[in-house]
Amino acid sequence: MGESFYAMAPQYIQQRIQENARNAGALGQGESYRNVAISGQPMSVVAGEYDTALQGGPVKAVIMDGGGIDCMSSSCSSCPGTFETLLNKMASNGVQDVIYTRYPEPGNPPGSDTTLKNNLDTLMPKMEQVCAAASGLRCHWVDLRPVWQNGDTNDGLHPTQSGGEHCGDAIWARMVEECIAQ
């Protein structure tokens, strides 16, 4: 779930996570994870993607981001409440694990989009607190800033293949560490 970071084709992050899952025997050769991310959407729409995901059957684990589009213009004071409501809904529907990914530093080079960076730096600690306080499911915070390198984006926001590999590997490492989808 999320916005363009996960939605934009060719979905390098999802491809890398699936490759790692197949190599570990956790995902069959013809299988894939559901991706319901929609580019350019605020956190309120990202939260609604969960209903779309449920149309494909029960959801046990979720990998998501959210709030990045909101941070283009503000630090999104409503995002933490929307995220908390979503986590509660997921827990009541049997979701066991949520991996929320903190966006890499925006810009090319990373961190050069100062307005978006400042807004994310204000919002993301609040989202991390909501994740840490979640009950009824396990919420795992994965900060993608440490793995994001020069060359991991062409446009300052979306991953190149190397960016997708770095992010996908970091997410998969957390999945293995926490025994998610193993």
C-alpha positions as CSV (number, residue, x, y, z in Angstrom):
1,M,0.0,0.0,0.0
2,G,1.1,3.5,-0.5
3,E,1.7,6.0,-3.2
4,S,4.0,6.4,-6.2
5,F,7.1,5.2,-4.3
6,Y,5.5,1.7,-4.5
7,A,3.1,2.2,-7.4
8,M,5.2,3.5,-10.3
9,A,6.1,0.9,-12.9
10,P,8.3,-1.0,-13.0
11,Q,7.9,-1.4,-9.2
12,Y,11.5,-2.1,-8.5
13,I,11.0,-2.5,-4.7
14,Q,8.2,-5.0,-5.0
15,Q,10.2,-6.9,-7.7
16,R,13.2,-7.1,-5.3
17,I,11.2,-8.2,-2.3
18,Q,9.5,-10.9,-4.4
19,E,12.9,-12.1,-5.8
20,N,14.2,-12.4,-2.2
21,A,11.1,-14.2,-1.2
22,R,11.3,-16.7,-4.1
23,N,15.0,-17.3,-3.4
24,A,14.1,-18.1,0.3
25,G,11.3,-20.4,-0.8
26,A,8.7,-18.1,0.9
27,L,7.0,-17.3,-2.5
28,G,6.3,-19.6,-5.4
29,Q,7.7,-19.0,-8.9
30,G,4.3,-17.9,-10.3
31,E,3.2,-16.0,-7.2
32,S,3.4,-12.3,-6.4
33,Y,2.4,-10.0,-3.6
34,R,-0.7,-7.8,-4.1
35,N,0.2,-4.2,-4.8
36,V,-2.7,-1.7,-4.4
37,A,-0.5,1.5,-4.2
38,I,-1.8,4.5,-6.1
39,S,0.5,7.3,-7.3
40,G,-0.1,10.8,-6.1
41,Q,-2.5,10.1,-3.3
42,P,-2.7,11.7,0.2
43,M,-2.6,9.6,3.4
44,S,-6.4,9.5,3.5
45,V,-6.6,7.7,0.2
46,V,-3.6,5.4,1.1
47,A,-5.7,4.3,4.1
48,G,-8.6,3.4,1.8
49,E,-6.3,1.1,-0.2
50,Y,-6.7,-1.4,2.6
51,D,-10.3,-2.0,1.5
52,T,-9.1,-2.6,-2.0
53,A,-6.5,-5.1,-0.7
54,L,-9.2,-7.0,1.2
55,Q,-11.1,-7.6,-2.1
56,G,-8.3,-10.0,-3.0
57,G,-8.8,-12.0,0.2
58,P,-7.5,-11.9,3.8
59,V,-4.5,-9.8,4.4
60,K,-1.9,-11.1,6.9
61,A,1.0,-8.6,6.3
62,V,1.2,-5.1,4.8
63,I,4.2,-3.2,3.5
64,M,3.3,0.5,3.1
65,D,4.3,4.1,3.2
66,G,2.0,7.2,3.3
67,G,2.1,10.9,3.9
68,G,4.7,11.8,1.3
69,I,2.3,13.5,-1.1
70,D,0.8,15.4,1.9
71,C,4.3,16.6,2.8
72,M,4.8,18.2,-0.5
73,S,2.8,21.2,0.9
74,S,2.7,20.7,4.7
75,S,3.8,18.4,7.5
76,C,0.3,16.8,7.5
77,S,-1.0,17.2,11.0
78,S,-3.8,14.7,10.1
79,C,-1.6,11.9,8.9
80,P,-0.7,10.3,12.3
81,G,-4.4,10.1,13.3
82,T,-5.3,8.6,9.9
83,F,-2.5,6.0,10.3
84,E,-3.6,5.1,13.8
85,T,-7.2,4.6,12.7
86,L,-5.9,2.4,9.8
87,L,-3.7,0.3,12.1
88,N,-6.7,-0.3,14.4
89,K,-8.9,-1.3,11.4
90,M,-6.2,-3.7,10.2
91,A,-5.8,-5.2,13.6
92,S,-9.5,-5.8,13.9
93,N,-9.4,-7.6,10.5
94,G,-6.6,-10.0,11.4
95,V,-3.6,-8.3,9.9
96,Q,-0.6,-9.6,11.9
97,D,2.2,-7.3,10.7
98,V,2.6,-3.9,9.1
99,I,5.9,-2.7,7.8
100,Y,5.8,1.1,7.5
101,T,8.7,2.5,5.5
102,R,10.1,5.9,6.2
103,Y,10.9,7.6,2.9
104,P,14.5,8.1,1.8
105,E,15.9,11.6,1.8
106,P,14.0,13.4,-1.1
107,G,15.9,15.1,-3.9
108,N,18.7,14.3,-6.3
109,P,21.2,14.3,-4.6
110,P,19.4,12.8,-1.6
111,G,18.2,15.6,0.8
112,S,18.3,18.4,-1.7
113,D,14.5,18.9,-1.8
114,T,14.6,21.0,1.4
115,T,10.9,21.7,1.7
116,L,9.8,18.1,1.4
117,K,12.7,17.0,3.6
118,N,11.7,19.5,6.4
119,N,8.0,18.4,6.2
120,L,9.0,14.7,6.3
121,D,11.4,15.3,9.2
122,T,8.4,16.8,11.1
123,L,5.9,14.1,10.2
124,M,7.9,10.9,10.2
125,P,8.8,10.9,14.0
126,K,5.1,11.1,14.7
127,M,4.3,8.2,12.3
128,E,7.0,6.2,14.0
129,Q,5.4,6.8,17.4
130,V,2.0,5.7,16.1
131,C,3.7,2.5,14.7
132,A,5.4,1.8,18.0
133,A,2.2,2.3,20.0
134,A,0.1,0.0,17.7
135,S,-1.8,-2.8,19.5
136,G,-3.4,-5.9,18.1
137,L,-0.7,-6.3,15.5
138,R,3.0,-5.8,15.1
139,C,4.0,-2.6,13.4
140,H,7.6,-2.5,12.2
141,W,9.3,0.8,11.3
142,V,11.9,0.6,8.5
143,D,13.9,3.7,7.9
144,L,15.0,3.7,4.2
145,R,17.3,6.8,4.6
146,P,20.4,4.7,5.5
147,V,20.2,2.5,2.4
148,W,19.5,5.3,-0.1
149,Q,22.5,6.3,-2.2
150,N,23.3,8.7,-5.0
151,G,22.0,7.0,-8.2
152,D,19.0,5.5,-6.4
153,T,16.7,8.0,-7.9
154,N,16.6,10.0,-11.2
155,D,13.9,12.4,-10.2
156,G,14.5,12.9,-6.5
157,L,11.5,10.7,-5.4
158,H,11.2,7.4,-7.1
159,P,13.6,4.5,-7.1
160,T,15.8,3.5,-10.0
161,Q,16.6,-0.2,-10.2
162,S,19.5,0.2,-7.7
163,G,17.2,2.2,-5.4
164,G,14.6,-0.6,-5.6
165,E,17.2,-3.2,-4.8
166,H,18.5,-1.3,-1.8
167,C,15.0,-0.6,-0.4
168,G,13.7,-4.1,-1.2
169,D,16.7,-5.7,0.5
170,A,16.2,-3.6,3.6
171,I,12.5,-4.5,3.8
172,W,13.2,-8.2,3.1
173,A,15.9,-8.1,5.9
174,R,13.3,-6.9,8.4
175,M,10.8,-9.5,7.1
176,V,13.3,-12.2,7.8
177,E,14.3,-10.7,11.1
178,E,10.7,-10.6,12.3
179,C,9.6,-13.9,10.6
180,I,7.1,-12.1,8.4
181,A,5.8,-14.1,5.3
182,Q,8.4,-16.8,5.8
